[in-house]
């Protein structure tokens, strides 16, 4: 097992080793210089398109809005010669569906480009519109996470089409409509994405950029856990007695304390109890995330619950943590109490691989040739889960964090950096060109 410090050190050494050969200044070819110029000439149009799609609310549960944004992107793909389709999700999943666009050829590597159409800002959010603060920055709900990345994909591909460089390429694009709140079951909501990955050599994710000098080669996975404890309901005057015992809240406190002391410590492993409630009677609404609880200070609690999240860098680490948590729950129970824990899978981990590192080297070469500097691996402990995690195991190499730059994602202060948009799109256009010529 790689600890966090050794993992990051390994990634850095991987890049530094032989850097004089790998990252020597490279020249752009004539075709690549043409791509750079085409991206520049289209940049104002790209920013205008970004503003248009940002101003359409597409919170995950606003199905109409997600479909409307998907329609605009679909038309943009149609305009550059891609075949597009809208994949509806079953009505009971309460998710809009996904946009799929593709061209099929026989040249170079088969690529999968990943984006998402939905945002965390639902129809009732007060933060709804694109607004320029100055020439460099605009506040934009979902502009950074991740409509900006979607627009980068479109306008990089548009430049390639205008230059006549897509004629025999094989590229599939999947823009999901439910990345911010993934539809269940995953076997349906992520089926097309996984199938697309199985047809691809490389996958590139365009969610929120980590900056000019970083890209994501590994991401932690995410899963949920639900802990329930039971005590004996009785008058509080008898608490701690042999007949009454400790009650459900003391038992859940014991377990959480042991989680903290016994499970915590592995690098890149975190677990968070996000919601805790206990008492005599309780109800939990899974859709709203709200709990209603009744209890009295003179009554020993008969039930307590915690709902939490678990982050991990590998399936092996996840299973080790779960095993420790189960052991703590099932042993050493306080008098007259019992407990059980259950786990739900959400996002798998995206482990660091040689293929991912090879892609990073190629992207760094492009960046150096564009005078944008070398690109290093981003600390996986600082990134959340994303759609690329579902497919990383099915491709020879995967990279994430290639989208637009900005700040404040998921907050009413979310911004997109307009000054960096052109350069990031140029980088993508040249990178894609090199991959489809391999």
C-alpha positions in Angstrom: 0.0 0.0 0.0 1.3 3.5 -0.9 0.9 6.1 1.8 0.0 9.6 0.8 3.4 11.1 1.1 5.1 8.2 -0.8 2.4 8.2 -3.4 2.8 11.9 -4.2 6.6 11.6 -4.0 6.4 8.7 -6.4 4.3 10.7 -8.9 6.8 13.6 -8.7 9.8 11.3 -9.2 8.0 9.7 -12.1 7.8 13.0 -13.9 11.2 14.3 -12.8 13.0 11.2 -14.0 14.3 11.7 -17.5 12.6 15.1 -17.6 15.3 16.5 -19.9 14.3 14.0 -22.6 10.5 14.1 -21.9 10.0 17.8 -21.4 12.6 19.3 -23.7 11.1 22.2 -25.6 9.0 20.9 -28.4 7.9 22.7 -31.5 4.4 22.8 -32.7 3.8 21.4 -36.1 2.1 23.4 -38.9 -1.2 21.7 -38.3 -1.0 22.4 -34.5 -0.2 26.1 -35.1 -3.3 26.2 -37.3 -5.3 24.7 -34.5 -4.1 27.3 -32.0 -5.2 30.1 -34.4 -8.6 28.5 -35.0 -9.2 28.2 -31.3 -8.3 31.9 -30.9 -10.6 33.0 -33.7 -13.5 31.0 -32.1 -12.9 32.1 -28.5 -15.4 35.0 -28.4 -18.0 32.6 -29.7 -17.1 30.0 -27.2 -17.5 32.4 -24.3 -20.9 33.5 -25.6 -22.0 29.9 -25.8 -20.8 29.3 -22.3 -22.9 32.2 -21.1 -25.9 30.9 -23.0 -25.7 27.4 -21.4 -24.9 28.7 -17.9 -28.1 30.9 -18.0 -30.2 27.8 -18.4 -30.8 26.2 -15.0 -29.9 22.5 -15.2 -29.9 21.5 -11.5 -29.9 17.7 -11.5 -33.5 17.5 -10.5 -34.6 20.1 -13.1 -35.1 17.4 -15.8 -36.4 19.9 -18.3 -33.5 22.2 -17.8 -30.9 19.4 -18.2 -32.6 18.3 -21.4 -32.6 21.9 -22.7 -28.9 22.2 -22.1 -28.3 18.8 -23.6 -30.2 19.9 -26.7 -27.9 22.9 -27.2 -24.8 20.8 -26.9 -26.3 18.2 -29.2 -26.8 20.8 -31.8 -23.3 22.0 -31.4 -22.0 18.5 -31.9 -24.3 18.0 -34.9 -22.7 21.2 -36.4 -19.2 19.6 -36.4 -20.2 16.3 -37.9 -20.9 14.1 -34.8 -23.7 11.7 -34.6 -25.7 12.5 -31.5 -28.4 10.8 -29.4 -30.2 11.5 -26.2 -30.5 8.6 -23.8 -33.5 8.8 -21.5 -33.4 7.3 -18.1 -36.4 5.4 -16.7 -39.0 7.7 -15.3 -38.8 6.2 -11.8 -35.1 7.2 -11.5 -36.1 10.9 -11.7 -33.1 11.8 -13.9 -33.1 13.5 -17.3 -30.7 11.3 -19.2 -27.4 11.6 -21.1 -26.1 13.1 -24.3 -23.9 10.9 -26.4 -22.0 12.1 -29.5 -19.6 10.1 -31.6 -17.6 9.9 -34.8 -16.1 6.5 -35.9 -12.9 6.2 -37.8 -9.8 4.0 -38.0 -7.0 6.5 -37.2 -5.1 6.8 -34.0 -6.3 6.1 -30.5 -10.0 5.7 -29.7 -10.9 8.5 -27.3 -13.7 9.0 -24.7 -14.3 12.5 -23.6 -16.4 12.9 -20.4 -18.5 15.9 -19.2 -21.8 16.5 -17.4 -24.7 18.8 -18.1 -26.2 19.1 -14.6 -25.2 21.4 -11.8 -25.8 21.6 -8.0 -27.9 24.7 -8.4 -31.6 23.7 -8.6 -34.5 25.9 -9.8 -35.0 27.4 -6.3 -31.4 28.6 -6.1 -31.0 32.4 -6.0 -27.7 31.9 -8.0 -28.9 31.6 -11.6 -27.1 33.8 -14.1 -23.7 34.4 -15.8 -22.4 37.8 -14.8 -19.0 39.3 -15.7 -17.2 40.8 -12.8 -14.4 42.1 -15.0 -12.6 41.2 -18.2 -11.1 38.1 -16.5 -13.8 36.6 -14.2 -17.5 35.8 -14.4 -19.7 34.4 -11.7 -21.5 31.5 -13.2 -23.6 28.7 -11.6 -22.0 25.6 -13.0 -19.6 27.6 -15.2 -16.6 26.0 -13.6 -18.3 22.7 -12.6 -18.6 21.9 -15.4 -20.2 23.6 -18.3 -16.9 25.4 -19.0 -15.3 22.0 -19.5 -18.1 20.9 -21.8 -17.6 24.1 -23.9 -13.8 23.4 -24.1 -14.5 20.0 -25.6 -16.9 21.4 -28.2 -14.5 24.2 -29.3 -11.4 22.1 -29.4 -13.2 19.6 -31.6 -14.6 22.4 -33.7 -11.1 23.6 -34.4 -10.0 20.1 -35.4 -13.0 19.9 -37.7 -12.3 23.3 -39.3 -8.7 22.2 -39.9 -9.9 19.0 -41.6 -8.2 16.8 -38.9 -11.2 14.7 -37.7 -12.0 12.8 -40.9 -10.8 9.4 -39.8 -10.8 9.9 -36.0 -12.7 7.8 -33.5 -14.0 9.9 -30.6 -17.0 9.3 -28.3 -18.3 12.0 -26.0 -20.6 11.3 -23.1 -22.2 14.2 -21.2 -24.1 12.7 -18.3 -27.2 14.5 -16.9 -26.8 13.4 -13.3 -23.2 13.6 -12.1 -24.0 15.8 -9.2 -26.6 13.4 -7.9 -26.1 10.1 -9.6 -29.2 8.2 -10.6 -29.8 4.8 -9.0 -29.2 2.0 -9.8 -25.8 2.7 -11.1 -26.1 -0.3 -13.4 -28.5 1.7 -15.5 -27.3 5.3 -15.0 -23.7 4.5 -15.8 -24.2 1.7 -18.3 -23.6 3.7 -21.5 -20.6 5.5 -20.0 -18.9 2.2 -19.1 -19.7 0.6 -22.5 -18.2 3.6 -24.2 -15.0 3.2 -22.1 -14.7 -0.5 -23.2 -14.6 0.8 -26.8 -11.9 3.4 -26.0 -8.2 3.4 -25.5 -8.0 6.6 -23.5 -10.5 8.6 -21.4 -10.3 12.3 -20.6 -12.5 14.0 -18.0 -13.2 17.8 -18.3 -14.5 18.6 -14.9 -13.0 21.6 -13.1 -9.3 22.2 -14.0 -6.7 22.0 -11.2 -4.7 24.7 -12.9 -2.3 25.0 -15.8 0.4 23.0 -14.0 -1.7 20.0 -12.7 -3.9 17.2 -14.0 -5.6 14.4 -12.2 -4.1 10.9 -12.5 -5.9 9.4 -9.5 -9.1 10.1 -7.6 -10.5 8.7 -4.4 -13.7 6.7 -4.6 -16.8 7.4 -2.4 -19.3 5.2 -0.6 -21.9 5.7 2.1 -22.4 4.0 5.5 -25.3 3.8 7.8 -24.9 2.9 11.5 -27.9 2.0 13.7 -27.7 1.3 17.4 -30.5 0.0 19.7 -30.9 0.5 23.4 -33.6 -0.4 26.0 -36.2 2.3 26.4 -36.6 3.1 30.1 -36.7 5.9 32.7 -33.3 7.7 32.8 -33.0 7.1 36.5 -32.0 3.5 35.6 -29.4 4.3 33.1 -26.2 2.3 33.6 -28.0 -0.2 35.7 -27.7 -3.9 34.8 -31.4 -4.0 33.7 -31.5 -0.8 31.7 -28.0 -0.6 30.3 -26.4 2.3 28.5 -28.9 3.2 25.8 -28.5 3.7 22.0 -26.8 7.1 22.1 -23.9 6.0 24.4 -23.5 3.0 22.2 -23.3 5.0 19.0 -20.8 7.4 20.7 -18.6 4.4 21.7 -18.6 3.2 18.1 -17.8 6.6 16.6 -15.0 7.1 19.1 -13.5 3.7 18.2 -13.8 4.5 14.5 -11.8 7.7 15.1 -9.1 5.9 17.1 -8.9 2.6 15.3 -9.9 3.1 11.6 -8.4 6.6 11.1 -4.8 6.8 10.0 -4.4 5.3 6.5 -3.3 7.8 4.0 -6.0 9.0 1.6 -8.7 7.2 3.7 -11.3 9.4 5.3 -14.7 8.7 6.7 -17.2 11.4 7.8 -20.3 11.1 10.0 -22.5 13.7 8.2 -25.8 13.2 10.1 -26.4 12.0 13.6 -29.7 11.6 15.4 -31.1 9.6 18.3 -33.9 9.4 20.8 -37.2 7.6 21.3 -38.8 7.9 17.9 -37.4 9.1 14.5 -38.1 9.3 10.8 -35.6 10.0 8.0 -36.5 11.3 4.6 -34.0 10.0 2.1 -35.0 12.5 -0.6 -34.6 15.6 1.5 -31.8 14.4 3.8 -33.8 15.5 6.8 -34.5 13.6 10.0 -37.3 14.2 12.5 -36.6 13.0 16.1 -38.5 12.8 19.3 -36.9 12.2 22.7 -36.9 13.3 26.3 -34.1 13.9 28.7 -35.6 11.6 31.3 -36.0 8.7 28.8 -33.1 6.4 27.8 -32.7 6.5 24.0 -33.9 3.4 22.3 -32.4 4.1 18.8 -29.7 6.2 17.2 -28.4 6.5 13.7 -25.4 8.0 11.8 -25.3 8.4 8.0 -21.8 9.1 6.7 -19.4 8.9 3.8 -16.2 7.0 3.1 -13.4 8.1 0.7 -10.7 5.7 -0.4 -7.9 5.4 -3.0 -8.4 1.7 -3.9 -11.0 -1.0 -3.5 -8.6 -2.8 -1.2 -8.4 0.2 1.1 -12.2 0.5 1.1 -12.6 -3.1 2.1 -10.0 -2.9 4.9 -11.8 0.1 6.3 -15.2 -1.6 6.1 -13.9 -4.7 7.8 -12.5 -2.7 10.7 -15.8 -0.7 11.0 -17.8 -3.9 11.1 -15.5 -5.5 13.7 -16.0 -2.4 16.0 -19.8 -2.4 15.5 -20.1 -6.1 16.2 -17.9 -6.4 19.3 -17.7 -4.7 22.7 -21.3 -3.5 22.7 -22.3 -1.6 25.9 -24.8 -3.3 28.2 -28.3 -3.8 26.8 -27.4 -2.4 23.4 -26.8 -3.8 19.9 -25.7 -2.3 16.6 -25.5 -2.9 12.9 -23.8 -1.1 10.0 -24.5 -1.2 6.2 -22.6 0.2 3.2 -23.6 1.5 -0.1 -21.3 1.9 -3.1 -21.3 5.2 -5.1 -18.1 6.0 -7.0 -15.2 3.6 -7.4 -11.6 4.8 -6.9 -9.5 5.8 -9.9 -6.0 4.5 -9.0 -2.8 5.8 -10.4 -1.5 3.6 -13.3 1.4 3.7 -15.7 -1.1 4.4 -18.5 -2.4 7.5 -16.7 1.1 8.7 -16.1 2.0 8.1 -19.8 -1.0 10.3 -20.8 0.1 13.0 -18.3 3.6 13.0 -20.0 2.0 13.5 -23.4 -0.2 16.3 -22.1 2.8 18.0 -20.4 4.7 17.8 -23.7 1.8 19.7 -25.4 1.7 22.3 -22.6 5.5 22.9 -22.9 5.2 23.3 -26.7 2.5 25.9 -26.1 4.8 27.7 -23.6 2.2 26.9 -20.8 4.7 25.0 -18.7 5.1 21.4 -17.4 2.1 19.6 -15.9 2.4 17.6 -12.7 0.1 15.0 -11.0 -2.4 16.5 -8.7 -2.8 15.2 -5.1 -5.7 12.7 -5.2 -6.5 13.6 -1.6 -7.7 17.0 -2.8 -10.1 15.8 -5.4 -13.6 14.4 -5.1 -15.1 11.6 -7.0 -16.2 12.0 -10.6 -17.7 10.1 -13.6 -14.2 9.2 -14.8 -13.8 7.0 -11.8 -16.5 4.6 -13.2 -14.5 3.9 -16.3 -10.8 4.2 -15.4 -10.4 0.4 -15.0 -11.6 -0.1 -18.6 -9.1 2.1 -20.5 -5.4 2.0 -21.1 -5.1 5.5 -19.6 -7.2 8.2 -18.1 -6.8 11.8 -17.1 -9.1 14.2 -15.3 -9.2 17.8 -14.2 -8.8 19.2 -17.8 -11.7 21.6 -17.8 -12.1 25.3 -17.2 -10.5 27.2 -14.4 -12.3 29.1 -11.7 -13.1 29.0 -8.0 -16.0 28.4 -5.5 -17.5 25.4 -7.3 -20.8 24.3 -5.6 -21.2 27.7 -3.9 -23.0 30.9 -4.8 -19.6 32.4 -5.4 -18.7 30.0 -8.2 -16.6 31.7 -10.9 -15.1 30.9 -14.3 -11.8 32.4 -15.4 -12.4 33.8 -18.9 -8.7 34.7 -19.5 -7.6 31.1 -19.3 -10.4 29.7 -21.5 -8.6 30.1 -24.8 -5.3 28.7 -23.7 -7.0 25.6 -22.1 -9.0 25.0 -25.3 -5.8 25.3 -27.4 -4.1 22.7 -25.1 -7.0 20.3 -25.6 -7.1 20.8 -29.3 -3.4 20.0 -29.8 -3.5 17.1 -27.3 -6.5 15.5 -29.0 -4.7 15.9 -32.4 -1.7 14.1 -31.2 -3.7 11.3 -29.7 -5.8 10.6 -32.8 -2.5 10.5 -34.8 -0.8 7.8 -32.6 
